[in-house]
Amino acid sequence: MDKLKSVLSGEEARSHDRTILETVNEASTLGWGNRVKGFIACFVVGGACTVLGVCMLFLPKIGLTLFIVFYTFGNICALCSTMFLMGPMKQLKRMCDKTRALATTIMLTCLVLTLCAAFWWKNFGLALLFCILQVLSFAWYSLSYIPCVREAILKLVSVFLK
């Protein structure tokens, strides 16, 4: 019966015009309480993975590899946790906003390059460099959500460099 109503009202024709992302966005509507719970759970998992990664760093032979995997996964979880608060589409749009597009690109590139350096290239020095770049790019990306902070930091740095 619902199918017939949608055909007669013309909603079915409009549903074919929607993109896949719009369909996913509509299907993933959560109440505010569930969004906060999802945020907290994902953020805690990310933080736990990061701490676990640092603890794994001290294991002989495989410690560095485990650190890289857990640390990168923790950053990905922390990044995904904010999607619960504002929704996936809004988060992706904000990530690609002109004020943070470069920071987003560098951050995601560092996440991928860290894993490539650890598993594909097997160059752990390079993987650690990309981990450090992950920290810096993630911090710069996070600061982009606070108005005027990045500009203040750039001014502060320019004062110290003079």
Phi, psi and chi 1 to 4 in degrees:
 res  aa     phi    psi   chi1   chi2   chi3   chi4
   1 MET       -  -40.3 -171.2   68.9  169.8      -
   2 ASP   -64.1  -36.6  -69.9  -28.7      -      -
   3 LYS   -63.0  -42.6  178.5   86.3  168.8  162.4
   4 LEU   -65.0  -41.3 -179.6   61.7      -      -
   5 LYS   -62.1  -42.1  -75.6 -179.3 -176.8  178.5
   6 SER   -68.2  -34.6   65.9      -      -      -
   7 VAL   -68.7  -44.8  168.7      -      -      -
   8 LEU   -69.2  -32.1  -67.2  176.0      -      -
   9 SER   -85.0   -9.5   66.5      -      -      -
  10 GLY    87.1    4.0      -      -      -      -
  11 GLU   -69.8  -29.1  -70.6  178.7   13.9      -
  12 GLU   -67.3  -39.2 -176.2  178.9   31.3      -
  13 ALA   -63.2  -38.6      -      -      -      -
  14 ARG   -70.7  -29.4  -78.9 -177.7  -95.3  150.9
  15 SER   -68.8  -26.0   70.2      -      -      -
  16 HIS   -76.2  -21.0  -68.1  -62.2      -      -
  17 ASP   -81.0  -14.2  -64.9  -22.6      -      -
  18 ARG   -74.3  149.1  -64.7 -175.8  -56.6 -170.8
  19 THR   -82.4  169.0   64.3      -      -      -
  20 ILE   -64.4  -39.6  -67.4  171.7      -      -
  21 LEU   -63.9  -37.8  -70.4  175.0      -      -
  22 GLU   -65.8  -39.2  -71.1  172.2  -19.7      -
  23 THR   -64.4  -44.2  -54.5      -      -      -
  24 VAL   -63.9  -41.1  168.7      -      -      -
  25 ASN   -62.6  -41.3 -165.8   32.0      -      -
  26 GLU   -69.0  -35.0  -72.0  176.1   10.5      -
  27 ALA   -75.7  -17.2      -      -      -      -
  28 SER  -106.2   34.2   64.4      -      -      -
  29 THR   -78.0  127.6   55.4      -      -      -
  30 LEU  -122.5  152.8  -64.5  172.5      -      -
  31 GLY   -72.4  164.2      -      -      -      -
  32 TRP   -60.8  -39.8 -178.6 -112.2      -      -
  33 GLY   -63.1  -42.3      -      -      -      -
  34 ASN   -68.3  -34.3  -72.5  -23.5      -      -
  35 ARG   -63.9  -44.0  -74.3  178.9 -178.8  -94.8
  36 VAL   -65.7  -41.9  170.7      -      -      -
  37 LYS   -62.5  -43.1  -71.3  174.6 -170.7  172.5
  38 GLY   -63.2  -41.9      -      -      -      -
  39 PHE   -60.0  -50.3  165.9   76.0      -      -
  40 ILE   -62.1  -45.1  -68.4  170.2      -      -
  41 ALA   -62.1  -47.4      -      -      -      -
  42 CYS   -66.8  -39.2 -155.8      -      -      -
  43 PHE   -67.3  -40.3 -166.5   77.9      -      -
  44 VAL   -66.3  -41.3  166.1      -      -      -
  45 VAL   -62.0  -42.0  166.7      -      -      -
  46 GLY   -62.7  -45.2      -      -      -      -
  47 GLY   -64.8  -40.5      -      -      -      -
  48 ALA   -65.1  -39.7      -      -      -      -
  49 CYS   -65.0  -39.0  -76.3      -      -      -
  50 THR   -64.5  -47.1  -58.3      -      -      -
  51 VAL   -64.4  -42.2  170.1      -      -      -
  52 LEU   -62.1  -38.7 -173.2   60.0      -      -
  53 GLY   -62.0  -42.3      -      -      -      -
  54 VAL   -64.6  -38.9  171.0      -      -      -
  55 CYS   -65.7  -36.2  -67.5      -      -      -
  56 MET   -69.9  -18.7  -64.9  -69.0  173.8      -
  57 LEU   -58.3  -26.5 -170.1   58.2      -      -
  58 PHE   -90.8    0.6  -59.0  106.7      -      -
  59 LEU   -78.4  139.7  -68.3  176.3      -      -
  60 PRO   -70.6  148.8   17.6  -22.6      -      -
  61 LYS    67.4  -62.0  -66.0 -170.1 -178.0 -175.6
  62 ILE   -98.3    1.2   62.0  166.2      -      -
  63 GLY   -61.2  -42.8      -      -      -      -
  64 LEU   -66.1  -40.4 -171.7   58.7      -      -
  65 THR   -64.5  -45.2  -55.4      -      -      -
  66 LEU   -63.9  -39.6  -69.3  174.1      -      -
  67 PHE   -57.6  -47.8  164.1   72.8      -      -
  68 ILE   -62.3  -44.0  -69.7  165.5      -      -
  69 VAL   -65.7  -51.2  169.8      -      -      -
  70 PHE   -65.9  -40.6  -80.5  110.8      -      -
  71 TYR   -64.6  -44.5 -173.8   78.7      -      -
  72 THR   -66.5  -43.0  -58.2      -      -      -
  73 PHE   -63.1  -37.2 -175.6   70.8      -      -
  74 GLY   -63.0  -41.0      -      -      -      -
  75 ASN   -65.8  -39.1  -81.4  -16.9      -      -
  76 ILE   -64.4  -42.5  -68.4  169.7      -      -
  77 CYS   -63.6  -41.9  -75.9      -      -      -
  78 ALA   -63.7  -39.3      -      -      -      -
  79 LEU   -66.9  -42.1 -178.8   63.5      -      -
  80 CYS   -71.0  -23.6  -70.9      -      -      -
  81 SER   -62.1  -34.5   69.1      -      -      -
  82 THR   -70.4  -18.6   57.4      -      -      -
  83 MET   -66.1  -25.4  -71.6 -172.4 -176.0      -
  84 PHE   -68.6  -36.0  -78.8   99.9      -      -
  85 LEU   -73.9  -43.4  -67.8  179.9      -      -
  86 MET  -110.7   -3.4   61.9 -179.8   78.7      -
  87 GLY    91.4  150.1      -      -      -      -
  88 PRO   -64.3  -42.2    8.0  -12.6      -      -
  89 MET   -66.6  -45.4  -71.0  -58.1  -62.8      -
  90 LYS   -64.0  -39.2 -165.0  171.5 -175.7 -179.0
  91 GLN   -63.4  -46.4  172.9   72.0   13.2      -
  92 LEU   -63.4  -38.9  -70.5  173.7      -      -
  93 LYS   -64.8  -41.6  -74.1  178.8 -176.0  176.6
  94 ARG   -69.2  -33.8  -74.7 -170.6  174.9  180.0
  95 MET   -65.7  -31.5  -74.2  174.2   71.4      -
  96 CYS   -95.3    5.6  -63.2      -      -      -
  97 ASP   -60.8  151.7 -170.5   34.9      -      -
  98 LYS   -62.0  -26.2   67.3  177.8 -175.3  174.2
  99 THR   -74.9  -22.9   59.4      -      -      -
 100 ARG  -129.4   12.3   61.3 -174.4   65.4   91.1
 101 ALA   -63.2  -42.7      -      -      -      -
 102 LEU   -66.1  -43.9 -179.4   62.1      -      -
 103 ALA   -63.6  -39.4      -      -      -      -
 104 THR   -63.9  -44.7  -60.2      -      -      -
 105 THR   -62.6  -45.4  -56.6      -      -      -
 106 ILE   -64.8  -42.5  -66.8  170.6      -      -
 107 MET   -63.1  -49.0  179.2 -177.4   59.9      -
 108 LEU   -66.5  -36.7  -65.4  176.0      -      -
 109 THR   -64.2  -42.0  -57.6      -      -      -
 110 CYS   -64.8  -36.9  -73.3      -      -      -
 111 LEU   -61.1  -47.0  -71.7  169.8      -      -
 112 VAL   -68.1  -44.7  170.8      -      -      -
 113 LEU   -66.2  -30.7  -72.0  176.1      -      -
 114 THR   -62.0  -47.5  -58.2      -      -      -
 115 LEU   -67.6  -38.1  -65.7  174.1      -      -
 116 CYS   -63.2  -43.5  -74.1      -      -      -
 117 ALA   -65.3  -34.6      -      -      -      -
 118 ALA   -77.7  -42.8      -      -      -      -
 119 PHE  -103.5  -36.5  -65.4  112.6      -      -
 120 TRP   -90.0  -51.5 -167.1   14.2      -      -
 121 TRP   -85.9  -19.9  -55.7  -36.0      -      -
 122 LYS    54.1   41.1  -57.6 -146.0 -174.9  -67.9
 123 ASN  -114.2   97.2 -174.3  -22.6      -      -
 124 PHE   -75.0  -26.1  -65.0  111.0      -      -
 125 GLY   -64.6  -43.1      -      -      -      -
 126 LEU   -66.9  -37.3 -165.5   58.5      -      -
 127 ALA   -63.5  -40.6      -      -      -      -
 128 LEU   -66.1  -37.9  -78.9  175.6      -      -
 129 LEU   -60.4  -43.9  174.4   66.5      -      -
 130 PHE   -68.0  -30.5  -72.4  133.1      -      -
 131 CYS   -64.2  -42.5  -88.3      -      -      -
 132 ILE   -63.8  -42.5  -67.4  167.8      -      -
 133 LEU   -64.9  -32.0  -68.8  174.6      -      -
 134 GLN   -60.2  -46.5  -92.3 -172.7   54.8      -
 135 VAL   -59.9  -48.7  171.5      -      -      -
 136 LEU   -65.8  -44.0  -63.6  173.6      -      -
 137 SER   -70.3  -35.9   62.5      -      -      -
 138 PHE   -66.7  -38.9 -159.0   88.7      -      -
 139 ALA   -65.0  -44.5      -      -      -      -
 140 TRP   -64.1  -40.3 -168.5 -109.2      -      -
 141 TYR   -63.3  -44.9  167.1   79.3      -      -
 142 SER   -64.1  -38.2  -60.8      -      -      -
 143 LEU   -67.2  -19.8  -70.7  173.6      -      -
 144 SER   -68.8  -16.2   71.0      -      -      -
 145 TYR   -85.0  -10.7  -76.8   96.4      -      -
 146 ILE  -101.2  118.5  -55.6  170.2      -      -
 147 PRO   -57.8  135.3  -19.6   28.2      -      -
 148 CYS    67.9   -0.5  -57.4      -      -      -
 149 VAL   -70.6  -44.4  168.8      -      -      -
 150 ARG   -64.5  -38.6  -67.7 -165.6  -38.2  176.3
 151 GLU   -64.4  -39.2  -69.2   80.9   12.6      -
 152 ALA   -65.3  -39.5      -      -      -      -
 153 ILE   -66.1  -42.1  -70.0  172.8      -      -
 154 LEU   -63.1  -39.5  -72.7  174.3      -      -
 155 LYS   -65.7  -40.3  -73.9 -179.1 -177.1  177.9
 156 LEU   -63.8  -43.2 -173.4   65.0      -      -
 157 VAL   -64.3  -40.9  168.3      -      -      -
 158 SER   -65.8  -32.0   67.7      -      -      -
 159 VAL   -67.1  -42.9  167.4      -      -      -
 160 PHE   -69.5  -29.4  -78.8  119.7      -      -
 161 LEU   -79.4  -16.2  -67.2  177.8      -      -
 162 LYS   -79.2      -  -73.8 -176.2 -179.1 -178.1
